[in-house]
């Protein structure tokens, strides 16, 4: 059952991602991206990370995608534009990068199949079922909140300052009259 | 004196450890709140500048107080370091920030850039820099770098009417965001190779020679170098620098060339020496080549420049090369040399840009070196100061620039990098070819454009910056002992202490 759900979500995520980058129309691309994000949320549930899955749907598939669509509509990019791939050089570089990535993936799969990373990952093991056990004890949110507000409190606070600086900067640069 | 032990896991301890950053953030918040109401008037703008200046001075005070109190972490520093290197770099950045604000006060009014948010962004960038110099964790390094970069992207484009300024901001933003991606990927790979993002914990992991040999570690270190290389404008990642320095308002350029670059280097030195000190094989050769390329290309291209602002931009690229030599030495001695050079470099760069802002108009990017002909007759003190800055940038004996370069040479030679030391000397000789003509123009050529000298005006703040920078450079050129001791002590603390109590889970 788990296997079937995993392959189902992965397949949908990959297909939607492919459609997202191949569609000419920006709106269609954005909608396919929504589907990819939803499928990823499904995969998170399979990994016992229900809270992350919910956040993924709320923040990414919800809020951020609305902003994407908003910008697309605002700039009137709804219609299909000309392709970005122009000339032989562009195509050549794209093909080269694509082939490189495919080779990398192939090598990785071969190493994992051969048990090559076993020695490296053995140093930091997470026993099967460990995540579910911690979640039982601390709750889905507590498991995330505990390290976020204790161990990573300083980075968390810096991030809030970072976001404030970004907002101020955006207003300074973009507001018509300041 | 007994050192002040700070327990970084307690709320009070972490507040104390982050006091300078908290002061700066609080100041920025109050400033933002007030300028929400008091905005358009030039008076309000002057007030915002003064307020920011006080904030920077208070932060400098807290840094010096914590430094003198000998704040030491109780156990492993988890997120933020408490050592001489942090305080020394913080002091350098704050001095650069104070100078930039002093310059900006007169300059922004003159160029009619009445955006008081400028000062809030300077404060935010300063928080980011302090965090970069004081980070004990790669996450803090990254967040500090982003905080600094985001603020500076906006500062570069703060002159909203000028297309050059907008181009500078956009170019800086796109390439900077790209570089951040590299940095983040590098951090992820380092985490993959060692299982931690804490700098000292990474060093402990790397004591195990099996991990040192992992390709993932080398790849991660390489990505980190690309990311930092962009930020410090090392060749071949320097393409953005001349255009951005050229297009940004001059006080911002001074801030970028001095403090922002020093912050990038501080983070690089910390990561390279503290975390990867045992894995020099993974990065030393790369830094070696970066240093050589940066010195050669920066100096050669600077030779061809006729416009002073662009020449200073390329000169700052060349100086990134000298600082990379200190990193390539891969010893704490190199870290000390970096500290002293960064201090001297901040002063001479800010000073040179201050004179440029005084003499030029309207962005200063079209001011030729020939425009300085005969400046010494009309403005002897200003010319003298610029001569001091040029000689110090050149590394002339009697200036702090010479002592700094000598320290870098010593660090390189002691680390067995004699070739690199020879390259530094050769590059310095080359740099005489563009620093000396400025002095020659001022003192030996007849004046052609009298209006340049007549128009040269420095506001009170700018005058203070130029005078203080020139005096300090000369002072530390002949009497560097005290500063040398401080730099040596602070650099030494970069090494991971032998016994560390309380490793993270």
Boltz contact constraints between the chains, C-beta under 6 A:
constraints:
  - contact:
      token1: [A, 124]
      token2: [B, 195]
      max_distance: 6.0
  - contact:
      token1: [A, 154]
      token2: [B, 79]
      max_distance: 6.0
  - contact:
      token1: [A, 155]
      token2: [B, 139]
      max_distance: 6.0
  - contact:
      token1: [A, 155]
      token2: [B, 140]
      max_distance: 6.0
  - contact:
      token1: [A, 155]
      token2: [B, 143]
      max_distance: 6.0
  - contact:
      token1: [A, 158]
      token2: [B, 143]
      max_distance: 6.0
  - contact:
      token1: [A, 161]
      token2: [B, 25]
      max_distance: 6.0
  - contact:
      token1: [A, 162]
      token2: [B, 146]
      max_distance: 6.0
  - contact:
      token1: [A, 162]
      token2: [B, 147]
      max_distance: 6.0
  - contact:
      token1: [A, 165]
      token2: [B, 124]
      max_distance: 6.0
  - contact:
      token1: [A, 165]
      token2: [B, 147]
      max_distance: 6.0
  - contact:
      token1: [A, 165]
      token2: [B, 150]
      max_distance: 6.0
  - contact:
      token1: [A, 165]
      token2: [B, 151]
      max_distance: 6.0
  - contact:
      token1: [A, 166]
      token2: [B, 150]
      max_distance: 6.0
  - contact:
      token1: [A, 168]
      token2: [B, 117]
      max_distance: 6.0
  - contact:
      token1: [A, 168]
      token2: [B, 120]
      max_distance: 6.0
  - contact:
      token1: [A, 169]
      token2: [B, 150]
      max_distance: 6.0
  - contact:
      token1: [A, 169]
      token2: [B, 154]
      max_distance: 6.0
  - contact:
      token1: [A, 172]
      token2: [B, 117]
      max_distance: 6.0
  - contact:
      token1: [A, 172]
      token2: [B, 154]
      max_distance: 6.0
  - contact:
      token1: [A, 173]
      token2: [B, 154]
      max_distance: 6.0
  - contact:
      token1: [A, 173]
      token2: [B, 157]
      max_distance: 6.0
